[in-house]
Amino acid sequence: MRCAVPFRRTIWRSVSAVAAIVLLSAAPLQAQTAQPDQHAALSAGAKAEAATRSDAAKSDAATPAAAAGDQAAPQAPGLTARAIDKVKQVAKSAGDIFHRVPCLAPKGVPNSTGSLPHVAAKLAEGRPVVIVAFGSSSTQGYGSSAPEFTYPNRLAAQLRRQYPTADISVLNRGKGGDDAPEMMKRLQSEVLDVHPDMVIWQVGTNAVLRNLDQTETEKEVADGVARIQAGGSDVVLVDPQYSPRVTERPESARGMVKLLGRIAALRHVGIFPRFEVMRDWHEKQAIPINDFVIADGLHMNDWGYACFAQLLGDDIIRSVGQVKLGVNVPAETRTYRPM
């Protein structure tokens, strides 16, 4: 599927680099040992990606010595072929993330982002677009195995493939541990001063974990949304993730989901119902929690971020399609209404 494209360059670099080393010297291959995963609960696909990058790094380190004239030890018969086959298997696994666990749109969870008139009009015309991903650690990308696998970078790659002539920037303004009080302090400098066409604001998870006053959170988020709208940006709120650390506080989690839904309805902005989408993965699509959440029970892994980004990107692309078809949906109209 299309979300597998970002892997290709990394994959074939790894294949070429490891093949070169095997031909030059058997010693570096014998010295290689398995490296621990960056995060203990990465899915099989994420582990394969990490292994591929690790092989590439080792290859880069070994190549200068070979180029300087180091003598290679005699190779065991078939060693080259076995090494190349192994790397090809890792590469195929890394590029196959959505074939193993397909990213399917949840049934019964309506299109939530509604009309995105500013960003959609610019993409439809091929003009430059700036999107700010604003939030905490799951925007920053904790749990991903490399920067390119965070949701903002995944989203950017998807939109650039869809609109190759447009200059698209997706700025990552996530900071681990933050929630509405801290985010409001950096809203001006990190969001408003950039004059974005769209702001994706992920908020509320840390408020649940820290047991923050939800009334105060609602006031701060509503004020922040109003300020973003005043700057002429489309807004999409992203509610908390469905993960063990969140669902162990069911009352607070439900309250935060409803709170953000109310703000979206009152301010006529979009909302990506991440909580319901992830619950659908587990309860209706029968995907084990540890296939999309890492060992800390909170943050998503590579597959989780990739599917999140794809579904969000699909909503943006759908809005662009409406503009191209001449469907002028007023900015205050949304297709999703919270229950």
Protein Blocks (a to p, Z undefined) as FASTA:
>chain_A
ZZlmmmmmmmmmmmmmmmmmmmmomklmmmpccdddfbfkbcfklmmmmmmmmmmmmmmm
mmmmmmnopacddddehklmmmmmmmmmmmmmmmmmmmmmccdddehiacfklpafklmm
mmmnopacdddddddfklnogaiabfklpmklmmmmmmmmmmmmbccddddfbdehiafk
lmmmmmmmmmmmnopabdcddehjlmmmnopafklmmmmmmmmmmmmmmnopacdddddd
ddfklmmmmmlmmmmmmmmmmmmmmnopacddfklmmmmmmmmnopafklmpcfkomacc
fklmmmmmmmmmmmmmmmmmmmmnopacdfkbcfbdcZZ
